[in-house]
Amino acid sequence: MSSPNVDHNPTHGAPHAFTSPEREAALTRKVLWKLDIHVLPPLALLWLANFIDRTNVGNARIAGLERDTHLRGNQFNTCLAVFYVSYIMVELPSNWVLKKMKPNRWLPFLVATWGTVTTLSGLVQNFSGLLAIRFFLGFCEGGLLPGIMLYLSTLYKRHELQQRVGIFYASASLSGAFGGYFSPCCDYVTMLTSLVHTGLLATAIIKMDGIGGLAGWRWIFILEGIATVLAALVAAIFLPADLPSAKFFTEEERAFSLYRIRQSNPVVSSAPLSEPSQKINVGSNDIEKGSETMVEIQQAQTMTTVYEEDEVFEWGEVLRGVLDVQVWLTAFCYMGIIICLYSFSLFLPTIVAGLNYSGEAAQLHTVPPYVPAVVLTVVVAIASDRLKWRGPFILIFLPITMIGYILAIVATSNTQRYAAVFLIAAGIYPCGPCILSILPNNSAGLYKKATTVALQLAISNYVPFVRGFVATFSYTSDQAPKYIRGHSITLAFVAMAWVFMAANV
């Protein structure tokens, strides 16, 4: 048997065709451009739908949901809190399922399911019905964010990741704002811009009040739920399962895309293989080839290289993820960030209404604070990848949010309180992509990465019943318009996030 030239195989070593720096640079631009225009728009559409369906209950509240469903006391906050109980239950197992089901099928399935649940939210009549709907909504939505992070980490190199994560946070910032279309930006980065702010969208939809005998707030859920199902169908059509199956690549681009990911991502030296190997004698060396896997035996010493796509599940990888101290430090940091993020997004309409705005005016005044947040989110994401910084940007921007909460607490006028909202959003939104990019960058092995990414989110959501029990019960109607207790509690958690990130850095 003639000796094959392994170096010429683009799925194994550094291929001969890619050794020219000019050729590699050209292929890199082509690969990134095609990934950005084929993968990011459908994913950002899913994330936009996620954020809208999670937070539209705030708009429905000021449009009459509490009155029509006869909610009393803290029943509305209880319905918000139960969402996160089911949400955290599915984050980790969903990531384990992702490889078997393929992300281009599993993620749209989750979205279509919660879109159906959101539509049914428009039919609830009482506290029990709303409570059940919110529980099932959390159960369906919990797997999306960890799944997106794991999926992107298999398509992009480590220091290309945050720019793409920044797009989703930009879409979240504007989901209170605009449905999305994508335009090229900075050579290959695509940025979600918007057409209609959720506040603007809600303002338009509630004008349907009475049509079909339904209240305007019911139409918010029904129409946005249907739109979510349609978004899932679009994503299922366009998303590739993985790099080798991406139909938009040429053969050379497909080989190069896989090669560059393997050069960037850490490999695993002990995980079992998904298929048995076949040994081929190559001169003085033995090379075993399995499914996209190479084992080199040189000078009687064995070194096993198992690429992420060849791993099979084993509990040892899960344990490695659980014992990684960085998971816990970043999880507690992210907990503080999302307490602020979701308290802000859920209660911004209510806070604005407490500033003597009501109805349509309150909806419209929720729009402007998101604009600087979007700009900073994208700018910081680009700078973070280029400088290879994650934690330092968090340490810089969290104090801006702290200043915003301090201003909100001591404010003596509506103008000052509204100005504080701008600072809060501008500081907190850029931190999300930074914290979410740390573990995918630093976890070796697909199943360890799947565990660390999902565990970070599960811990941050659970302790101590965050995004549900803390974030929603911090702001109650008896505090309007100052919300001193809510602002103070959230400020404390933002400060906690800063401390944990400082420890991680």
C-alpha positions as CSV (number, residue, x, y, z in Angstrom):
1,M,0.0,0.0,0.0
2,S,1.3,3.4,-0.9
3,S,1.7,5.9,1.9
4,P,-1.0,8.5,1.9
5,N,0.1,12.1,2.5
6,V,-1.7,13.0,5.6
7,D,-0.7,16.7,5.4
8,H,-2.7,17.0,2.3
9,N,-5.9,15.9,4.0
10,P,-7.8,19.0,5.1
11,T,-9.7,17.3,7.8
12,H,-6.6,16.1,9.6
13,G,-3.5,18.2,9.4
14,A,-2.5,21.5,8.0
15,P,-3.4,21.0,4.3
16,H,-0.9,21.9,1.7
17,A,-3.5,24.0,-0.2
18,F,-3.9,26.2,2.9
19,T,-0.3,26.9,3.7
20,S,-0.1,30.2,1.8
21,P,-1.0,33.0,4.2
22,E,-2.7,34.9,1.4
23,R,-4.8,31.9,0.5
24,E,-5.7,31.3,4.1
25,A,-6.7,34.9,4.6
26,A,-8.9,34.8,1.5
27,L,-10.6,31.6,2.5
28,T,-11.1,32.9,6.1
29,R,-13.0,35.9,4.7
30,K,-15.1,33.7,2.5
31,V,-15.9,31.2,5.2
32,L,-16.8,33.9,7.8
33,W,-18.9,35.8,5.4
34,K,-20.9,32.7,4.4
35,L,-21.3,31.6,8.0
36,D,-22.4,35.1,9.0
37,I,-25.0,35.5,6.4
38,H,-26.4,32.0,6.5
39,V,-26.2,31.2,10.3
40,L,-26.5,34.5,12.2
41,P,-29.8,35.9,10.8
42,P,-31.8,32.7,11.6
43,L,-30.2,32.4,15.0
44,A,-30.7,36.0,15.8
45,L,-34.3,35.7,14.7
46,L,-34.8,32.8,17.2
47,W,-33.1,34.8,20.0
48,L,-35.3,37.9,19.1
49,A,-38.4,35.7,19.3
50,N,-37.1,34.3,22.6
51,F,-36.7,37.7,24.2
52,I,-40.0,39.1,22.9
53,D,-42.0,36.1,24.1
54,R,-40.3,36.2,27.5
55,T,-40.9,39.9,28.1
56,N,-44.1,40.7,26.3
57,V,-45.9,39.9,29.5
58,G,-44.7,43.3,30.8
59,N,-46.4,45.1,27.9
60,A,-49.5,42.9,28.3
61,R,-49.6,43.8,32.0
62,I,-50.0,47.6,31.4
63,A,-52.5,46.8,28.6
64,G,-54.9,45.1,31.1
65,L,-53.8,41.5,31.7
66,E,-54.0,41.8,35.5
67,R,-57.4,43.3,35.4
68,D,-58.9,40.8,32.9
69,T,-57.4,37.7,34.6
70,H,-58.4,39.0,38.1
71,L,-54.8,38.8,39.5
72,R,-54.4,40.1,43.0
73,G,-51.4,41.0,45.2
74,N,-48.2,39.3,44.0
75,Q,-49.9,36.8,41.7
76,F,-48.5,38.5,38.6
77,N,-45.0,38.2,40.1
78,T,-45.6,34.6,41.0
79,C,-46.5,33.8,37.3
80,L,-43.2,35.5,36.3
81,A,-41.2,33.5,38.8
82,V,-42.5,30.1,37.9
83,F,-41.2,30.6,34.4
84,Y,-37.6,30.3,35.7
85,V,-38.3,27.1,37.8
86,S,-38.9,25.1,34.6
87,Y,-36.4,27.1,32.6
88,I,-33.4,25.9,34.6
89,M,-34.6,22.3,34.6
90,V,-34.0,21.8,30.9
91,E,-30.8,23.8,30.2
92,L,-28.3,21.1,30.9
93,P,-30.1,18.1,29.4
94,S,-31.0,20.1,26.3
95,N,-27.4,20.6,25.5
96,W,-26.7,16.9,25.8
97,V,-29.5,16.2,23.4
98,L,-28.3,18.8,20.9
99,K,-25.6,16.6,19.3
100,K,-27.9,13.7,18.8
101,M,-30.8,15.7,17.4
102,K,-28.6,18.2,15.5
103,P,-28.9,21.9,16.3
104,N,-30.7,22.8,13.0
105,R,-33.6,20.6,14.1
106,W,-33.5,20.8,17.9
107,L,-33.3,24.6,18.3
108,P,-36.2,25.4,15.8
109,F,-38.2,22.6,17.5
110,L,-37.9,24.4,20.9
111,V,-38.8,27.7,19.4
112,A,-41.9,26.4,17.5
113,T,-43.0,24.7,20.8
114,W,-42.8,27.9,22.9
115,G,-44.4,29.9,20.0
116,T,-47.4,27.6,20.3
117,V,-47.4,28.1,24.1
118,T,-47.2,31.9,23.7
119,T,-50.2,31.9,21.4
120,L,-52.2,30.0,24.0
121,S,-51.2,32.7,26.5
122,G,-53.7,34.9,24.7
123,L,-56.5,32.6,25.8
124,V,-55.9,32.5,29.6
125,Q,-58.7,33.5,31.9
126,N,-57.4,33.4,35.4
127,F,-54.3,33.0,37.7
128,S,-54.1,29.2,37.3
129,G,-54.2,29.4,33.6
130,L,-51.4,32.0,33.4
131,L,-49.3,30.1,35.9
132,A,-49.5,26.9,33.9
133,I,-48.7,28.7,30.6
134,R,-45.7,30.5,32.1
135,F,-44.4,27.2,33.5
136,F,-44.6,25.5,30.1
137,L,-43.1,28.5,28.4
138,G,-40.0,28.3,30.6
139,F,-39.7,24.5,29.9
140,C,-39.6,25.2,26.2
141,E,-37.3,28.2,26.2
142,G,-34.6,26.9,28.6
143,G,-32.6,25.1,26.0
144,L,-32.2,27.9,23.5
145,L,-29.4,30.1,24.8
146,P,-27.0,27.2,25.9
147,G,-27.8,25.5,22.6
148,I,-26.9,28.6,20.6
149,M,-23.7,29.1,22.5
150,L,-22.6,25.5,22.0
151,Y,-23.7,25.6,18.3
152,L,-21.7,28.7,17.6
153,S,-18.6,27.4,19.3
154,T,-18.5,24.5,16.8
155,L,-18.7,27.0,13.8
156,Y,-16.4,29.8,14.8
157,K,-12.9,30.1,16.3
158,R,-12.6,31.1,19.9
159,H,-11.8,34.8,19.3
160,E,-14.5,35.2,16.6
161,L,-17.3,34.1,19.0
162,Q,-18.1,37.2,21.0
163,Q,-18.8,39.4,17.9
164,R,-21.5,36.9,17.0
165,V,-22.9,36.6,20.6
166,G,-23.0,40.4,20.6
167,I,-25.5,40.3,17.7
168,F,-27.9,38.3,19.8
169,Y,-27.6,40.7,22.7
170,A,-28.1,43.6,20.3
171,S,-31.2,41.8,19.0
172,A,-32.4,41.4,22.6
173,S,-31.8,45.1,23.3
174,L,-33.9,45.9,20.3
175,S,-36.5,43.2,20.7
176,G,-38.1,45.7,22.9
177,A,-37.6,47.6,19.8
178,F,-37.4,46.2,16.3
179,G,-38.1,43.0,14.3
180,G,-34.9,42.4,12.5
181,Y,-33.1,42.6,9.2
182,F,-29.4,42.1,8.7
183,S,-26.9,44.3,6.9
184,P,-23.2,43.8,6.4
185,C,-21.0,45.7,8.8
186,C,-17.2,45.9,9.2
187,D,-16.2,43.6,6.4
188,Y,-18.0,40.4,7.6
189,V,-19.8,41.2,10.9
190,T,-23.6,41.3,10.5
191,M,-25.6,43.4,12.9
192,L,-29.2,43.1,13.8
193,T,-31.1,46.3,13.2
194,S,-34.8,46.7,13.7
195,L,-38.0,47.7,12.2
196,V,-40.5,47.9,15.1
197,H,-39.7,48.1,18.9
198,T,-41.7,45.7,21.1
199,G,-43.0,48.7,22.8
200,L,-44.0,50.1,19.4
201,L,-45.3,46.7,18.3
202,A,-47.3,46.4,21.5
203,T,-48.7,49.9,21.0
204,A,-49.9,48.9,17.5
205,I,-51.3,45.5,18.5
206,I,-53.3,46.8,21.5
207,K,-55.2,49.0,19.0
208,M,-56.8,45.7,18.0
209,D,-58.7,45.7,21.3
210,G,-62.1,44.3,20.7
211,I,-61.4,42.6,17.4
212,G,-62.8,39.1,17.5
213,G,-64.1,39.8,21.0
214,L,-60.5,39.7,22.4
215,A,-58.7,42.3,24.4
216,G,-55.6,44.0,22.9
217,W,-53.2,42.3,25.3
218,R,-54.5,38.9,24.2
219,W,-53.6,39.8,20.6
220,I,-50.1,40.7,21.7
221,F,-49.6,37.0,22.8
222,I,-51.5,35.5,19.8
223,L,-49.8,37.4,17.0
224,E,-46.3,37.3,18.5
225,G,-46.7,33.6,19.2
226,I,-47.7,32.9,15.6
227,A,-44.7,35.0,14.4
228,T,-42.4,32.9,16.6
229,V,-43.6,29.6,15.0
230,L,-42.9,31.1,11.6
231,A,-39.4,32.2,12.7
232,A,-38.7,28.6,13.8
233,L,-39.7,27.3,10.4
234,V,-37.4,29.8,8.7
235,A,-34.5,28.7,10.9
236,A,-35.2,25.0,10.3
237,I,-34.9,25.6,6.5
238,F,-31.7,27.7,6.5
239,L,-29.5,26.5,9.5
240,P,-26.8,23.9,8.7
241,A,-26.4,20.9,11.1
242,D,-22.6,21.4,11.2
243,L,-19.7,22.5,9.0
244,P,-19.4,19.4,6.9
245,S,-23.0,19.5,5.9
246,A,-23.2,23.2,5.1
247,K,-24.4,23.4,1.5
248,F,-23.4,27.0,1.0
249,F,-19.7,26.1,1.1
250,T,-17.6,24.9,-1.8
251,E,-15.6,21.7,-1.2
252,E,-12.5,23.7,-0.5
253,E,-14.3,26.1,1.9
254,R,-15.9,23.2,3.7
255,A,-12.6,21.5,4.3
256,F,-10.9,24.7,5.3
257,S,-13.8,25.6,7.7
258,L,-13.3,22.3,9.5
259,Y,-9.5,22.6,9.5
260,R,-9.6,26.1,11.1
261,I,-11.9,25.1,13.9
262,R,-9.7,22.1,14.7
263,Q,-6.7,24.4,14.8
264,S,-8.5,26.7,17.2
265,N,-10.5,24.5,19.5
266,P,-8.8,22.4,22.2
267,V,-9.0,18.6,21.6
268,V,-9.6,15.8,24.0
269,S,-7.0,13.1,24.8
270,S,-9.1,10.6,26.6
271,A,-12.7,10.7,25.4
272,P,-14.0,7.5,23.6
273,L,-14.5,7.5,19.9
274,S,-17.9,7.2,18.2
275,E,-16.7,4.6,15.7
276,P,-13.9,2.0,15.7
277,S,-10.7,2.8,13.9
278,Q,-8.9,1.2,11.0
279,K,-5.1,1.0,11.1
280,I,-3.0,1.9,8.1
281,N,0.7,1.3,7.9
282,V,2.5,4.5,6.8
283,G,6.2,3.9,6.6
284,S,7.8,4.1,10.0
285,N,4.7,5.5,11.6
286,D,1.3,4.0,12.2
287,I,-1.7,6.1,11.7
288,E,-5.2,5.0,12.8
289,K,-8.1,6.7,11.1
290,G,-11.6,6.7,12.6
291,S,-14.5,8.9,11.7
292,E,-12.7,12.3,11.2
293,T,-10.2,11.2,13.9
294,M,-6.4,10.7,13.8
295,V,-4.3,8.8,16.2
296,E,-0.6,9.1,15.7
297,I,1.8,6.6,17.1
298,Q,5.4,7.7,16.9
299,Q,8.5,6.2,18.5
300,A,6.4,3.6,20.4
301,Q,4.5,6.3,22.2
302,T,0.8,6.8,21.7
303,M,-0.9,10.2,21.6
304,T,-4.6,10.2,21.0
305,T,-6.3,13.2,19.4
306,V,-10.1,13.1,19.5
307,Y,-11.8,16.0,17.9
308,E,-15.0,17.3,19.4
309,E,-17.3,16.0,16.7
310,D,-16.1,12.5,17.4
311,E,-16.7,12.3,21.1
312,V,-19.4,10.0,22.6
313,F,-21.1,10.9,25.8
314,E,-19.5,9.9,29.1
315,W,-20.2,11.0,32.6
316,G,-16.5,11.8,33.2
317,E,-16.8,14.8,30.9
318,V,-19.8,16.0,32.8
319,L,-17.8,15.7,36.0
320,R,-14.9,17.7,34.5
321,G,-17.3,20.5,33.7
322,V,-18.9,20.5,37.2
323,L,-15.6,20.7,38.9
324,D,-14.3,23.6,36.8
325,V,-14.0,26.5,39.2
326,Q,-14.4,29.0,36.4
327,V,-17.9,27.7,35.9
328,W,-18.9,28.8,39.4
329,L,-17.2,32.2,39.3
330,T,-18.7,33.1,36.0
331,A,-22.1,31.7,36.9
332,F,-22.3,33.9,40.0
333,C,-21.2,36.9,38.0
334,Y,-23.7,36.1,35.3
335,M,-26.4,35.7,38.0
336,G,-25.9,39.3,39.0
337,I,-25.9,40.5,35.4
338,I,-29.2,38.7,34.5
339,I,-30.9,39.8,37.6
340,C,-30.3,43.3,36.4
341,L,-31.0,42.5,32.7
342,Y,-34.3,40.8,33.2
343,S,-35.5,43.1,36.0
344,F,-34.8,45.9,33.6
345,S,-36.6,44.4,30.6
346,L,-39.6,43.0,32.5
347,F,-40.3,46.1,34.5
348,L,-39.1,49.0,32.2
349,P,-42.7,49.5,31.0
350,T,-44.0,49.6,34.5
351,I,-41.2,51.9,35.7
352,V,-42.0,54.3,32.8
353,A,-45.7,54.1,33.6
354,G,-44.8,55.1,37.2
355,L,-43.2,58.3,35.8
356,N,-46.6,59.7,35.1
357,Y,-46.8,58.1,31.6
358,S,-49.6,55.8,30.8
359,G,-50.9,53.6,28.0
360,E,-49.5,54.4,24.6
361,A,-47.1,57.0,26.0
362,A,-45.6,54.5,28.4
363,Q,-45.1,52.0,25.6
364,L,-43.3,54.6,23.4
365,H,-41.0,55.8,26.2
366,T,-39.6,52.3,26.7
367,V,-37.9,52.5,23.3
368,P,-35.0,55.1,23.6
369,P,-33.0,53.5,26.4
370,Y,-32.2,50.5,24.2
371,V,-30.5,52.5,21.4
372,P,-27.2,53.3,23.2
373,A,-27.3,49.8,24.7
374,V,-27.3,48.2,21.2
375,V,-24.5,50.4,19.9
376,L,-22.3,49.6,22.9
377,T,-23.1,45.9,22.8
378,V,-21.8,45.5,19.2
379,V,-18.8,47.8,19.7
380,V,-17.6,46.0,22.8
381,A,-18.1,42.6,21.2
382,I,-15.9,43.6,18.3
383,A,-13.3,45.1,20.5
384,S,-13.3,42.1,22.8
385,D,-12.5,39.6,20.1
386,R,-9.8,41.8,18.6
387,L,-8.2,42.5,22.0
388,K,-9.0,39.0,23.3
389,W,-10.5,40.5,26.4
390,R,-13.6,39.2,28.2
391,G,-13.5,40.0,31.9
392,P,-11.9,43.4,31.7
393,F,-14.8,44.8,29.7
394,I,-17.2,43.5,32.3
395,L,-15.2,45.2,35.0
396,I,-15.4,48.5,33.0
397,F,-19.1,48.5,32.1
398,L,-20.7,47.1,35.3
399,P,-19.9,50.4,37.2
400,I,-21.9,52.3,34.6
401,T,-24.9,50.3,35.6
402,M,-24.2,50.8,39.3
403,I,-24.1,54.6,38.7
404,G,-27.4,54.3,36.9
405,Y,-29.0,52.5,39.9
406,I,-27.6,55.0,42.4
407,L,-29.0,57.9,40.3
408,A,-32.4,56.1,40.2
409,I,-32.4,55.7,44.0
410,V,-31.5,59.3,44.8
411,A,-33.4,60.9,41.9
412,T,-35.9,63.6,42.9
413,S,-37.5,64.1,39.5
414,N,-38.9,62.0,36.7
415,T,-36.3,63.3,34.3
416,Q,-33.5,62.1,36.5
417,R,-35.1,58.6,36.9
418,Y,-35.5,58.3,33.1
419,A,-31.9,59.3,32.6
420,A,-30.8,56.6,35.0
421,V,-32.6,54.0,32.8
422,F,-30.2,54.9,30.0
423,L,-27.1,54.3,32.1
424,I,-28.5,51.0,33.4
425,A,-29.1,49.7,29.9
426,A,-25.8,51.1,28.5
427,G,-23.8,49.3,31.2
428,I,-25.5,46.0,31.5
429,Y,-26.1,44.9,27.9
430,P,-22.5,44.8,26.7
431,C,-21.6,42.5,29.6
432,G,-23.8,39.6,28.5
433,P,-21.8,38.6,25.4
434,C,-18.5,38.9,27.4
435,I,-19.6,36.5,30.1
436,L,-21.2,34.0,27.8
437,S,-18.0,33.8,25.6
438,I,-15.7,32.8,28.5
439,L,-16.6,29.2,29.0
440,P,-16.9,28.2,25.3
441,N,-13.5,29.7,24.8
442,N,-11.9,27.8,27.7
443,S,-13.6,24.4,27.8
444,A,-11.9,21.5,26.0
445,G,-14.1,18.8,24.6
446,L,-17.7,19.0,23.3
447,Y,-19.5,17.4,26.3
448,K,-17.4,19.3,28.8
449,K,-18.2,22.4,26.9
450,A,-21.9,21.5,26.7
451,T,-21.9,20.9,30.5
452,T,-20.0,24.1,31.4
453,V,-22.1,26.4,29.2
454,A,-25.4,25.0,30.4
455,L,-24.3,24.7,34.0
456,Q,-23.2,28.3,34.1
457,L,-26.7,29.4,32.9
458,A,-28.5,26.9,35.2
459,I,-26.6,28.1,38.3
460,S,-27.0,31.7,37.5
461,N,-30.8,31.2,37.0
462,Y,-31.3,29.1,40.2
463,V,-29.2,30.8,42.9
464,P,-31.2,32.2,44.6
465,F,-34.2,31.7,42.4
466,V,-32.9,34.5,40.3
467,R,-34.7,35.9,37.3
468,G,-37.8,34.7,39.0
469,F,-38.1,35.1,42.7
470,V,-35.5,37.9,43.2
471,A,-35.8,39.7,39.9
472,T,-39.6,39.8,39.8
473,F,-40.4,40.3,43.5
474,S,-37.9,43.2,43.8
475,Y,-40.3,45.5,41.9
476,T,-43.9,45.6,43.2
477,S,-46.6,48.1,42.5
478,D,-46.6,49.6,46.0
479,Q,-43.0,51.0,45.3
480,A,-44.0,53.2,42.3
481,P,-42.6,55.5,41.1
482,K,-39.2,55.3,42.9
483,Y,-38.9,51.5,43.3
484,I,-36.1,52.1,45.8
485,R,-36.2,48.5,47.1
486,G,-36.0,47.0,43.7
487,H,-33.2,49.3,42.6
488,S,-31.2,48.7,45.8
489,I,-31.5,44.9,45.5
490,T,-30.5,44.9,41.9
491,L,-27.6,47.3,42.6
492,A,-26.3,44.9,45.2
493,F,-26.3,42.0,42.7
494,V,-24.6,44.0,40.1
495,A,-21.9,44.8,42.6
496,M,-21.7,41.1,43.4
497,A,-21.2,40.3,39.7
498,W,-18.3,42.7,39.6
499,V,-16.6,41.0,42.6
500,F,-16.9,37.5,41.1
501,M,-15.6,38.7,37.7
502,A,-12.6,40.4,39.4
503,A,-11.9,37.0,41.1
504,N,-12.1,35.2,37.8
505,V,-9.8,37.6,36.0
